[in-house]
């Protein structure tokens, strides 16, 4: 199953215009596809961003940014329930 998420840029105060032709004050020429697809977390520095990262517009935007980049929980390891052979 594929899950699509709105780009983090959509909730950023630095976005200029809209997502049809996305630009921002951090990346004025173009926003890289890795950021638009949420493959790269632009809460962290990105080459060419002039030292500016995502700036959530409001508290709900900040919550969204945390949600989409929240690490997935590690799968629980299945414990082997068989008894160990005697040594």
C-alpha positions as CSV (number, residue, x, y, z in Angstrom):
1,X,0.0,0.0,0.0
2,X,1.3,3.5,-0.9
3,X,0.7,6.4,1.4
4,X,1.0,9.9,0.0
5,X,1.7,12.9,2.2
6,X,1.4,16.5,1.5
7,X,4.9,18.0,0.9
8,X,6.3,19.7,4.0
9,X,6.6,22.8,1.9
10,X,2.8,23.2,2.0
11,X,3.0,24.1,5.7
12,X,6.1,26.2,5.5
13,X,6.0,30.0,6.0
14,X,8.9,30.3,3.5
15,X,6.8,29.0,0.6
16,X,6.3,31.6,-2.2
17,X,3.2,31.1,-4.3
18,X,1.7,27.6,-4.3
19,X,2.8,24.0,-4.9
20,X,1.9,24.2,-8.6
21,X,5.1,26.2,-9.1
22,X,6.9,25.8,-5.8
23,X,9.6,28.2,-4.7
24,X,10.6,29.5,-1.4
25,X,13.0,32.0,0.3
26,X,15.4,29.2,1.2
27,X,15.5,27.7,-2.3
28,X,14.3,30.5,-4.6
29,X,15.2,28.9,-8.0
30,X,13.5,25.5,-7.4
31,X,12.7,23.2,-4.6
32,X,14.4,19.9,-5.1
33,X,12.2,16.9,-5.8
34,X,13.6,15.1,-2.7
35,X,12.1,17.8,-0.5
36,X,8.8,18.0,-2.4
37,X,8.4,14.2,-2.1
38,X,9.3,14.2,1.6
39,X,12.3,11.9,0.9
40,X,14.5,14.6,2.5
41,X,13.7,16.2,5.8
42,X,14.2,19.9,5.2
43,X,14.0,20.6,8.9
44,X,17.7,19.6,8.5
45,X,20.2,21.7,6.4
46,X,20.1,20.9,2.7
47,X,22.7,21.9,0.1
48,X,21.9,25.3,-1.3
49,X,19.2,26.3,1.2
50,X,21.2,29.4,2.3
51,X,21.0,28.3,6.0
52,X,17.2,28.4,6.0
53,X,15.1,25.3,6.8
54,X,11.4,24.7,7.1
55,X,9.6,27.3,9.2
56,X,6.2,25.9,10.1
57,X,3.4,28.6,9.7
58,X,1.6,27.7,12.9
59,X,1.5,25.0,15.6
60,X,-0.6,22.6,13.4
61,X,2.0,22.9,10.7
62,X,4.7,22.0,13.2
63,X,2.7,19.0,14.3
64,X,2.4,17.9,10.6
65,X,6.1,18.2,10.1
66,X,6.7,16.0,13.1
67,X,4.2,13.5,12.0
68,X,5.5,12.9,8.5
69,X,9.1,12.6,9.6
70,X,8.5,10.6,12.8
71,X,10.6,7.5,12.6
72,X,8.7,4.3,12.2
73,X,8.8,2.1,15.3
74,X,11.2,-0.8,15.1
75,X,9.5,-4.1,14.4
76,X,9.3,-6.2,17.6
77,X,11.6,-9.2,17.4
78,X,9.8,-12.4,17.8
79,X,11.2,-14.2,20.8
80,X,12.1,-17.8,20.2
81,X,10.0,-19.7,22.6
82,X,11.6,-23.1,22.0
83,X,13.7,-24.2,24.9
84,X,17.4,-24.1,24.3
85,X,19.2,-27.5,24.1
86,X,21.1,-28.5,27.3
87,X,24.7,-27.7,27.2
